Amino acid sequence: MLVAQATFHLGYCQSLKDKRQIRRKLLDGLRARFSAAVAEVADQDRPKLLSVAWVLVGQDAAVLRPVMDRALDWAVSVAGDPVALSIDVR
């Protein structure tokens, strides 16, 4: 199992409504494209910060790592470079 947590700074978002559009695209895309379990984990009331975590589950971390790398690349293409990122193997 691989767990990623990322915080993105959404400098272009002026309201929670703007943030909600990015959050929905990011969460729905990670679920659909990478079969990840995903959730917003912090900063729900801050329009310029988006903190999400996602999990990929499988028997071999070596197989999951390239999928996690692609998922992270895709997340960056949607929300920009993360200001904080951690990836853990469990």
DSSP file (Angstrom, degrees, kcal/mol; ACC not computed):
  #  RESIDUE AA STRUCTURE BP1 BP2  ACC     N-H-->O    O-->H-N    N-H-->O    O-->H-N    TCO  KAPPA ALPHA  PHI   PSI    X-CA   Y-CA   Z-CA
    1    1 A M              0   0    0      0, 0.0    89,-3.0     0, 0.0     2,-0.4   0.000 360.0 360.0 360.0 133.4    0.0    0.0    0.0
    2    2 A L  E     -AB  56  89A   0     54,-2.5    54,-2.5    87,-0.2     2,-0.5  -0.961 360.0-164.8-116.0 134.4    1.3    3.5   -0.9
    3    3 A V  E     -AB  55  88A   0     85,-2.9    85,-3.0    -2,-0.4     2,-0.4  -0.975   5.0-173.0-120.8 128.1   -0.1    6.6    0.8
    4    4 A A  E     -AB  54  87A   0     50,-2.8    50,-2.4    -2,-0.5     2,-0.4  -0.955   5.0-174.2-119.7 140.5    0.5   10.1   -0.6
    5    5 A Q  E     +AB  53  86A   0     81,-2.7    81,-2.2    -2,-0.4     2,-0.4  -0.995  11.2 175.3-132.3 129.5   -0.4   13.4    1.0
    6    6 A A  E     -AB  52  85A   0     46,-2.8    46,-2.6    -2,-0.4     2,-0.5  -0.985  20.5-155.6-136.4 143.3    0.0   16.6   -0.8
    7    7 A T  E     -AB  51  84A   0     77,-2.5    76,-2.9    -2,-0.4    77,-1.3  -0.984  16.5-163.9-117.7 124.7   -0.8   20.3   -0.1
    8    8 A F  E     -AB  50  82A   0     42,-3.0    42,-2.3    -2,-0.5     2,-0.7  -0.871  15.6-137.5-109.0 138.9   -1.3   22.5   -3.1
    9    9 A H  E     -A   49   0A   0     72,-0.7     2,-1.0    -2,-0.4    40,-0.2  -0.871  14.3-165.1 -94.6 118.3   -1.2   26.3   -3.0
   10   10 A L    >   +     0   0    0     38,-3.4     3,-1.8    -2,-0.7    39,-0.1  -0.639  17.3 167.8-103.5  72.9   -4.0   27.6   -5.3
   11   11 A G  T 3  S+     0   0    0     -2,-1.0    -1,-0.2     1,-0.3    37,-0.1   0.746  72.9  57.7 -60.4 -25.7   -3.0   31.2   -5.6
   12   12 A Y  T 3  S+     0   0    0     -3,-0.2     2,-0.4    36,-0.1    -1,-0.3   0.567  83.7  98.8 -83.8  -9.7   -5.4   31.8   -8.4
   13   13 A C    <   +     0   0    0     -3,-1.8     3,-0.1     1,-0.1    -3,-0.1  -0.665  43.9 178.4 -82.8 129.8   -8.5   30.8   -6.4
   14   14 A Q        +     0   0    0     -2,-0.4     2,-0.3     1,-0.1    -1,-0.1   0.575  65.1  19.0-103.7 -14.3  -10.4   33.7   -4.9
   15   15 A S  S  > S-     0   0    0     32,-0.2     4,-1.9    31,-0.1     5,-0.1  -0.927  80.9-101.9-148.5 169.3  -13.2   31.7   -3.2
   16   16 A L  H  > S+     0   0    0     -2,-0.3     4,-2.6     1,-0.2     5,-0.1   0.809 120.1  61.5 -64.9 -28.9  -14.2   28.3   -1.9
   17   17 A K  H  > S+     0   0    0      2,-0.2     4,-1.3     1,-0.2    -1,-0.2   0.914 104.3  47.3 -63.8 -42.5  -16.3   27.9   -5.0
   18   18 A D  H  > S+     0   0    0      1,-0.2     4,-1.4     2,-0.2     3,-0.3   0.929 113.3  48.8 -61.8 -44.8  -13.1   28.2   -7.2
   19   19 A K  H  X S+     0   0    0     -4,-1.9     4,-3.0     1,-0.2    -2,-0.2   0.889 104.4  59.8 -62.1 -39.8  -11.3   25.7   -4.9
   20   20 A R  H  X S+     0   0    0     -4,-2.6     4,-2.6     1,-0.2    -1,-0.2   0.855 101.5  54.1 -59.1 -36.7  -14.3   23.3   -5.1
   21   21 A Q  H  X S+     0   0    0     -4,-1.3     4,-1.9    -3,-0.3    -1,-0.2   0.922 112.7  42.3 -64.4 -44.2  -13.9   23.1   -8.9
   22   22 A I  H  X S+     0   0    0     -4,-1.4     4,-2.7     2,-0.2    -2,-0.2   0.928 114.3  51.7 -67.2 -44.9  -10.2   22.1   -8.7
   23   23 A R  H  X S+     0   0    0     -4,-3.0     4,-3.0     1,-0.2     5,-0.3   0.922 109.9  49.0 -58.5 -45.6  -10.9   19.8   -5.8
   24   24 A R  H  X S+     0   0    0     -4,-2.6     4,-2.4     1,-0.2     5,-0.3   0.924 112.7  46.8 -62.5 -44.8  -13.6   17.9   -7.7
   25   25 A K  H  X S+     0   0    0     -4,-1.9     4,-2.0    -5,-0.2    -1,-0.2   0.918 116.0  45.8 -62.7 -42.7  -11.5   17.5  -10.8
   26   26 A L  H  X S+     0   0    0     -4,-2.7     4,-2.3     2,-0.2    -2,-0.2   0.952 116.9  41.7 -66.6 -50.6   -8.5   16.3   -8.7
   27   27 A L  H  X S+     0   0    0     -4,-3.0     4,-2.0     1,-0.2    -2,-0.2   0.929 117.5  46.4 -65.7 -46.4  -10.4   13.9   -6.5
   28   28 A D  H  X S+     0   0    0     -4,-2.4     4,-2.6    -5,-0.3     5,-0.2   0.889 113.5  50.1 -64.0 -38.5  -12.6   12.5   -9.3
   29   29 A G  H  X>S+     0   0    0     -4,-2.0     4,-3.0    -5,-0.3     5,-0.5   0.907 109.0  50.1 -67.6 -42.1   -9.7   12.1  -11.6
   30   30 A L  H  X5S+     0   0    0     -4,-2.3     6,-1.6     1,-0.2     4,-1.2   0.889 114.6  46.1 -63.9 -37.2   -7.5   10.2   -9.0
   31   31 A R  H  X5S+     0   0    0     -4,-2.0     4,-1.1     4,-0.2    -2,-0.2   0.950 120.5  37.1 -67.0 -48.7  -10.4    7.9   -8.4
   32   32 A A  H  <5S+     0   0    0     -4,-2.6    -2,-0.2    -5,-0.2    -3,-0.2   0.916 124.1  36.8 -74.2 -44.9  -11.2    7.2  -12.0
   33   33 A R  H  <5S+     0   0    0     -4,-3.0    -3,-0.2    -5,-0.2    -1,-0.2   0.834 133.4  20.6 -79.7 -33.5   -7.8    7.2  -13.6
   34   34 A F  H  <<S-     0   0    0     -4,-1.2    -2,-0.2    -5,-0.5    -3,-0.2   0.341  93.1-122.9-122.9   5.1   -5.8    5.5  -10.9
   35   35 A S     <  +     0   0    0     -4,-1.1    22,-0.3     1,-0.2     2,-0.3   0.870  57.5 159.7  52.2  41.5   -8.4    3.6   -8.8
   36   36 A A        -     0   0    0     -6,-1.6     2,-0.6    20,-0.1    20,-0.2  -0.657  47.5-127.3 -93.7 147.4   -7.2    5.5   -5.7
   37   37 A A  E     +C   55   0A   0     18,-2.0    18,-2.4    -2,-0.3     2,-0.3  -0.857  45.5 176.7 -85.6 126.9   -9.0    6.0   -2.5
   38   38 A V  E     +C   54   0A   0     -2,-0.6     2,-0.3    16,-0.2    16,-0.2  -0.972  16.8 164.4-142.0 147.6   -8.8    9.8   -2.1
   39   39 A A  E     -C   53   0A   0     14,-2.1    14,-2.4    -2,-0.3     2,-0.5  -0.989  42.0-107.3-156.6 154.0  -10.1   12.6    0.3
   40   40 A E  E     -C   52   0A   0     -2,-0.3    12,-0.3    12,-0.2     3,-0.1  -0.773  37.6-178.0 -79.9 128.4   -9.5   16.2    1.2
   41   41 A V  E     +     0   0A   0     10,-2.3     2,-0.3    -2,-0.5    11,-0.2   0.566  51.9   1.1-113.5 -10.8   -7.8   15.9    4.6
   42   42 A A  E    S+C   51   0A   0      9,-1.0     9,-0.9     1,-0.1    -1,-0.2  -0.976 101.8  45.7-163.8 170.6   -7.2   19.5    5.8
   43   43 A D    >   +     0   0    0     -2,-0.3     3,-1.6     7,-0.1     6,-0.3   0.781  55.8 154.5  60.6  32.0   -7.7   23.2    5.1
   44   44 A Q  T 3  S+     0   0    0      1,-0.3    -1,-0.1     6,-0.1    -2,-0.0   0.802  72.9  45.5 -61.5 -29.1  -11.3   22.8    4.0
   45   45 A D  T 3  S+     0   0    0      1,-0.0    -1,-0.3     2,-0.0   -29,-0.1   0.283  93.6  89.4-100.0  11.2  -12.1   26.4    4.8
   46   46 A R    X   -     0   0    0     -3,-1.6     3,-1.2     3,-0.2   -31,-0.1  -0.927  60.4-159.7-111.6 112.6   -9.1   28.0    3.2
   47   47 A P  T 3  S+     0   0    0      0, 0.0   -32,-0.2     0, 0.0    -1,-0.1   0.724  88.5  49.7 -66.3 -22.1   -9.6   28.8   -0.5
   48   48 A K  T 3  S+     0   0    0    -34,-0.1   -38,-3.4   -39,-0.1     2,-0.4   0.492 103.5  65.3 -97.5  -2.5   -5.9   29.0   -1.4
   49   49 A L  E <   -A    9   0A   0     -3,-1.2     2,-0.4    -6,-0.3    -3,-0.2  -0.970  53.9-175.8-123.5 136.8   -4.9   25.6    0.1
   50   50 A L  E     -A    8   0A   0    -42,-2.3   -42,-3.0    -2,-0.4     2,-0.6  -0.961   4.6-174.1-130.5 113.2   -5.9   22.2   -1.0
   51   51 A S  E     +AC   7  42A   0     -9,-0.9   -10,-2.3    -2,-0.4    -9,-1.0  -0.936  14.1 167.8-111.7 117.7   -4.7   19.2    1.1
   52   52 A V  E     -AC   6  40A   0    -46,-2.6   -46,-2.8    -2,-0.6     2,-0.4  -0.911  19.1-161.4-128.5 154.5   -5.5   15.8   -0.2
   53   53 A A  E     -AC   5  39A   0    -14,-2.4   -14,-2.1    -2,-0.3     2,-0.3  -0.988   9.8-175.8-131.4 144.5   -4.4   12.2    0.5
   54   54 A W  E     -AC   4  38A   0    -50,-2.4   -50,-2.8    -2,-0.4     2,-0.4  -0.990   9.5-152.1-141.3 153.4   -4.7    9.2   -1.7
   55   55 A V  E     -AC   3  37A   0    -18,-2.4   -18,-2.0    -2,-0.3     2,-0.5  -0.970   3.4-162.8-127.9 135.1   -4.0    5.5   -1.3
   56   56 A L  E     -A    2   0A   0    -54,-2.5   -54,-2.5    -2,-0.4     2,-0.4  -0.981  16.8-157.1-113.7 129.5   -3.1    2.9   -3.8
   57   57 A V        +     0   0    0     -2,-0.5     2,-0.3   -22,-0.3     3,-0.0  -0.903  30.8 122.4-114.5 134.0   -3.5   -0.7   -2.6
   58   58 A G        -     0   0    0     -2,-0.4     3,-0.1     1,-0.1    -2,-0.0  -0.965  63.6-101.7-172.0 174.4   -1.7   -3.7   -4.0
   59   59 A Q  S    S+     0   0    0     -2,-0.3     2,-0.5     1,-0.2    -1,-0.1   0.778 103.1  47.8 -81.3 -27.0    0.5   -6.6   -3.0
   60   60 A D    >>  -     0   0    0      1,-0.1     4,-1.6    -3,-0.0     3,-0.9  -0.952  58.8-161.3-125.9 116.4    3.8   -5.2   -4.3
   61   61 A A  H 3> S+     0   0    0     -2,-0.5     4,-2.1     1,-0.2    -1,-0.1   0.801  94.0  63.5 -63.1 -29.1    5.0   -1.7   -3.7
   62   62 A A  H 34 S+     0   0    0      1,-0.2    -1,-0.2     2,-0.2    -2,-0.0   0.828 106.3  44.0 -65.2 -31.0    7.4   -2.0   -6.6
   63   63 A V  H <> S+     0   0    0     -3,-0.9     4,-0.6     1,-0.2    -1,-0.2   0.843 114.8  49.0 -79.0 -35.7    4.4   -2.3   -8.9
   64   64 A L  H  X S+     0   0    0     -4,-1.6     4,-2.6     1,-0.2     3,-0.2   0.788  94.6  74.3 -75.4 -28.0    2.5    0.5   -7.3
   65   65 A R  H  X S+     0   0    0     -4,-2.1     4,-2.5     1,-0.2    -1,-0.2   0.894  95.2  47.8 -59.0 -45.7    5.3    3.0   -7.3
   66   66 A P  H  > S+     0   0    0      0, 0.0     4,-2.1     0, 0.0    -1,-0.2   0.868 112.6  50.9 -63.5 -32.7    5.1    3.8  -11.1
   67   67 A V  H  X S+     0   0    0     -4,-0.6     4,-2.5    -3,-0.2    -2,-0.2   0.913 110.0  49.4 -67.8 -41.7    1.3    4.2  -10.7
   68   68 A M  H  X S+     0   0    0     -4,-2.6     4,-2.6     2,-0.2     5,-0.2   0.899 109.3  52.5 -63.4 -40.2    1.9    6.6   -7.8
   69   69 A D  H  X S+     0   0    0     -4,-2.5     4,-2.4     2,-0.2    -1,-0.2   0.916 111.1  46.3 -62.2 -42.8    4.4    8.6   -9.9
   70   70 A R  H  X S+     0   0    0     -4,-2.1     4,-2.4     2,-0.2    -2,-0.2   0.895 112.0  51.7 -65.8 -39.4    1.9    8.9  -12.7
   71   71 A A  H  X S+     0   0    0     -4,-2.5     4,-2.5     2,-0.2    -2,-0.2   0.909 110.7  48.0 -63.6 -41.5   -0.9    9.9  -10.3
   72   72 A L  H  X S+     0   0    0     -4,-2.6     4,-2.4     2,-0.2    -2,-0.2   0.920 110.7  50.8 -65.8 -43.3    1.4   12.6   -8.8
   73   73 A D  H  X S+     0   0    0     -4,-2.4     4,-1.8     1,-0.2    -2,-0.2   0.910 112.1  47.8 -59.2 -41.8    2.3   13.9  -12.2
   74   74 A W  H  X S+     0   0    0     -4,-2.4     4,-1.2     2,-0.2    -2,-0.2   0.912 109.9  52.0 -66.4 -41.9   -1.4   14.1  -13.1
   75   75 A A  H  X S+     0   0    0     -4,-2.5     4,-3.0     1,-0.2     5,-0.4   0.895 108.6  51.4 -61.6 -40.1   -2.3   15.8   -9.8
   76   76 A V  H  X S+     0   0    0     -4,-2.4     4,-2.1     1,-0.2    -1,-0.2   0.875 105.9  55.0 -64.4 -37.2    0.5   18.4  -10.5
   77   77 A S  H  < S+     0   0    0     -4,-1.8    -1,-0.2    -5,-0.2    -2,-0.2   0.789 116.3  38.5 -66.8 -25.6   -1.0   19.0  -14.0
   78   78 A V  H  < S+     0   0    0     -4,-1.2    -2,-0.2    -3,-0.4    -1,-0.2   0.896 134.2  16.4 -87.7 -46.9   -4.4   19.8  -12.3
   79   79 A A  H  < S-     0   0    0     -4,-3.0    -3,-0.2     1,-0.3    -2,-0.2   0.500 102.4-117.1-112.4  -6.8   -3.5   21.7   -9.2
   80   80 A G     <  -     0   0    0     -4,-2.1    -1,-0.3    -5,-0.4    -2,-0.1  -0.344  58.9 -24.4  94.0 179.2    0.2   22.8   -9.7
   81   81 A D  S    S-     0   0    0     -2,-0.1   -72,-0.7     1,-0.1     2,-0.1  -0.427  71.0-117.6 -68.2 135.6    3.3   22.0   -7.8
   82   82 A P  E     -B    8   0A   0      0, 0.0   -74,-0.3     0, 0.0     3,-0.1  -0.453   9.1-151.5 -73.2 145.6    2.6   20.9   -4.2
   83   83 A V  E    S+     0   0A   0    -76,-2.9     2,-0.3     1,-0.3   -75,-0.2   0.674  89.6  22.6 -85.6 -19.6    4.1   23.0   -1.3
   84   84 A A  E    S+B    7   0A   0    -77,-1.3   -77,-2.5     2,-0.0     2,-0.3  -0.989  71.9 172.4-145.3 139.6    4.2   19.8    0.8
   85   85 A L  E     +B    6   0A   0     -2,-0.3     2,-0.3   -79,-0.2   -79,-0.2  -0.989   5.8 174.4-149.7 135.8    4.4   16.2   -0.3
   86   86 A S  E     -B    5   0A   0    -81,-2.2   -81,-2.7    -2,-0.3     2,-0.4  -0.994   7.3-170.3-140.7 141.0    4.9   12.9    1.5
   87   87 A I  E     -B    4   0A   0     -2,-0.3     2,-0.4   -83,-0.2   -83,-0.2  -0.994  12.3-174.4-130.0 124.2    4.7    9.4    0.1
   88   88 A D  E     -B    3   0A   0    -85,-3.0   -85,-2.9    -2,-0.4     2,-0.5  -0.920  19.6-141.2-121.9 143.8    4.7    6.4    2.5
   89   89 A V  E      B    2   0A   0     -2,-0.4   -87,-0.2   -87,-0.2    -2,-0.0  -0.897 360.0 360.0 -99.3 130.3    4.9    2.7    2.0
   90   90 A R              0   0    0    -89,-3.0   -88,-0.2    -2,-0.5    -1,-0.1   0.345 360.0 360.0-128.2 360.0    2.7    0.7    4.4
